[in-house]
Amino acid sequence: MPRRDSFRVANESPYFLKSFQEPNLSLRPSKEPTFRLIYMDRFDFIIATITRNNATIKKWVKGQVFPIEDEGKLTELEKQHYYTLQRSFPLDEIKPNLIRQRIADSMLMLYPQLRSANYYQSLVNKISTQSEDKVLYSTEIISISNATFERLVNLINSSGYWKLPYNTKCHDVPMDAGGFF
């Protein structure tokens, strides 16, 4: 995963998972096979967690899933850094054209902290607050048989899913596109 995407996912995932009272499946091996399928777009969040015995479907009803950002907590220089990193993190990997690269190189000479993901993280932490508008969601638990679970696993494995690229580039990107995870 590119560093830019990794940084974004590392910041958004804890808020998202906490909002739906979901564990982070990446921290340690699971005791049983578990598939978590997530669909999200601007107006909808659906999480399907499938294990050998059941499928748990959580659908967002209302509430603030991601943190609220208050850029007023930043100094003017921090705001400039935050906006720059938001657009162009990581600065040391900009290569699309010579002019952008020269600007990035100049900024890195003046402000070497812009190389640091920890610095960017400190800015994000400074402006982010959990909303008091708690997430409400519906939950449906559907019992599934072992045969159904095995069929689902075989369908996923034979679909080519595990060989797909992390990100699919669109030539004509729609506004507010949804995503599957």
C-alpha positions as CSV (number, residue, x, y, z in Angstrom):
1,M,0.0,0.0,0.0
2,P,1.4,3.4,-0.8
3,R,2.5,5.5,2.2
4,R,-0.2,8.1,1.6
5,D,-3.0,5.5,1.6
6,S,-1.4,3.7,4.6
7,F,-1.4,7.0,6.6
8,R,-5.0,7.8,5.7
9,V,-6.2,4.2,6.6
10,A,-4.2,4.2,9.9
11,N,-6.0,7.5,10.9
12,E,-9.5,6.7,9.8
13,S,-9.8,3.0,10.6
14,P,-9.7,3.3,14.4
15,Y,-12.6,5.9,14.4
16,F,-14.6,3.8,11.9
17,L,-14.1,0.6,13.8
18,K,-14.8,2.2,17.2
19,S,-18.0,3.8,15.8
20,F,-19.4,0.3,15.0
21,Q,-17.8,-1.4,18.0
22,E,-15.8,-3.6,15.6
23,P,-12.4,-5.1,16.6
24,N,-9.3,-4.5,14.5
25,L,-8.8,-7.9,12.8
26,S,-5.2,-7.0,11.8
27,L,-3.8,-7.0,15.3
28,R,-3.5,-10.7,15.8
29,P,-4.5,-13.9,14.1
30,S,-8.1,-14.8,14.5
31,K,-9.2,-18.0,16.3
32,E,-11.5,-18.7,13.4
33,P,-11.7,-17.7,9.7
34,T,-13.4,-14.3,9.6
35,F,-14.3,-12.2,6.6
36,R,-15.3,-8.5,7.0
37,L,-16.8,-6.9,4.0
38,I,-17.3,-3.1,4.2
39,Y,-19.2,-0.9,1.8
40,M,-19.1,2.9,2.3
41,D,-20.1,5.9,0.4
42,R,-21.0,9.4,1.4
43,F,-24.4,8.4,2.8
44,D,-24.1,4.8,3.7
45,F,-21.9,2.4,5.7
46,I,-22.5,-1.3,5.8
47,I,-20.3,-3.9,7.6
48,A,-20.8,-7.6,7.0
49,T,-18.7,-9.8,9.3
50,I,-18.9,-13.5,8.3
51,T,-17.7,-16.4,10.4
52,R,-18.3,-20.1,10.2
53,N,-21.6,-19.9,12.1
54,N,-23.1,-16.5,11.2
55,A,-23.1,-13.3,9.3
56,T,-23.5,-10.1,11.3
57,I,-24.7,-7.1,9.2
58,K,-24.4,-3.6,10.7
59,K,-26.0,-0.7,8.8
60,W,-25.3,2.9,9.7
61,V,-28.5,4.8,10.8
62,K,-27.1,8.1,11.9
63,G,-24.3,9.9,13.7
64,Q,-20.7,11.1,13.0
65,V,-18.5,8.2,12.0
66,F,-15.2,10.1,11.5
67,P,-13.6,12.7,13.7
68,I,-14.4,16.4,13.4
69,E,-11.5,18.6,12.4
70,D,-10.9,21.9,14.0
71,E,-8.1,23.6,12.1
72,G,-8.4,26.6,14.5
73,K,-6.3,24.6,17.0
74,L,-3.3,25.0,14.6
75,T,-0.9,27.9,14.4
76,E,-0.6,29.6,11.0
77,L,2.6,27.7,10.2
78,E,1.0,24.4,11.3
79,K,-2.0,25.1,9.0
80,Q,0.3,25.7,6.1
81,H,2.1,22.4,6.9
82,Y,-1.2,20.6,7.4
83,Y,-2.6,21.7,4.1
84,T,0.6,20.9,2.3
85,L,0.8,17.4,3.8
86,Q,-2.9,16.8,3.2
87,R,-2.4,17.5,-0.5
88,S,1.1,16.0,-1.0
89,F,2.0,13.5,1.7
90,P,4.7,12.1,1.5
91,L,6.5,15.1,0.1
92,D,9.7,13.2,-0.5
93,E,7.9,11.0,-3.0
94,I,6.5,13.8,-5.3
95,K,7.7,13.1,-8.9
96,P,4.9,14.1,-11.3
97,N,6.7,17.1,-12.6
98,L,9.8,19.1,-12.1
99,I,8.1,22.3,-10.8
100,R,6.2,20.4,-8.0
101,Q,9.4,18.5,-7.1
102,R,11.4,21.7,-6.8
103,I,8.7,23.3,-4.5
104,A,8.6,20.1,-2.4
105,D,12.4,20.1,-2.2
106,S,12.5,23.7,-1.1
107,M,9.8,23.2,1.6
108,L,11.7,20.1,2.9
109,M,14.9,22.2,3.2
110,L,13.1,24.9,5.2
111,Y,10.9,22.5,7.2
112,P,12.6,19.1,7.5
113,Q,9.8,18.0,9.9
114,L,7.6,17.7,6.8
115,R,9.4,14.4,6.0
116,S,8.0,12.9,9.2
117,A,4.8,10.9,9.3
118,N,4.9,11.5,13.1
119,Y,4.8,15.2,12.6
120,Y,1.9,14.9,10.2
121,Q,0.2,12.6,12.8
122,S,0.7,15.2,15.5
123,L,-1.1,17.8,13.4
124,V,-3.9,15.4,12.7
125,N,-4.2,14.5,16.4
126,K,-4.2,18.2,17.3
127,I,-7.2,19.0,15.2
128,S,-9.2,15.8,15.5
129,T,-11.9,15.3,18.1
130,Q,-14.5,12.5,18.4
131,S,-18.0,13.9,17.8
132,E,-20.5,13.8,20.5
133,D,-23.0,12.7,17.8
134,K,-22.6,9.0,18.5
135,V,-23.1,6.5,15.7
136,L,-26.4,4.6,15.7
137,Y,-26.6,1.4,13.6
138,S,-28.8,-1.6,13.2
139,T,-27.5,-5.1,13.6
140,E,-28.8,-8.2,12.0
141,I,-27.3,-11.6,12.8
142,I,-28.0,-14.4,10.3
143,S,-27.2,-18.0,11.1
144,I,-25.3,-19.8,8.3
145,S,-24.4,-23.5,7.9
146,N,-20.9,-24.8,7.7
147,A,-21.7,-25.7,4.0
148,T,-22.8,-22.2,3.2
149,F,-19.6,-20.8,4.8
150,E,-17.4,-23.2,2.9
151,R,-19.2,-22.3,-0.4
152,L,-18.7,-18.5,0.3
153,V,-15.0,-19.1,1.0
154,N,-14.6,-21.1,-2.2
155,L,-16.5,-18.3,-4.2
156,I,-14.2,-15.6,-2.8
157,N,-11.1,-17.7,-3.4
158,S,-12.1,-18.6,-7.0
159,S,-13.2,-15.0,-7.8
160,G,-9.6,-13.7,-8.2
161,Y,-10.2,-11.3,-5.2
162,W,-6.8,-12.1,-3.6
163,K,-5.0,-11.1,-6.8
164,L,-6.8,-7.8,-7.3
165,P,-4.7,-4.6,-7.0
166,Y,-5.1,-2.6,-3.8
167,N,-6.6,0.3,-5.7
168,T,-8.4,0.4,-9.0
169,K,-7.8,3.6,-11.0
170,C,-10.8,5.2,-12.7
171,H,-10.3,7.3,-15.8
172,D,-13.6,9.2,-15.2
173,V,-13.8,9.3,-11.4
174,P,-17.4,9.9,-10.2
175,M,-18.1,12.4,-7.3
176,D,-18.5,10.9,-3.9
177,A,-17.7,7.4,-5.1
178,G,-18.4,4.4,-2.9
179,G,-15.9,1.8,-1.9
180,F,-15.7,-1.9,-1.0
181,F,-13.2,-3.2,1.5
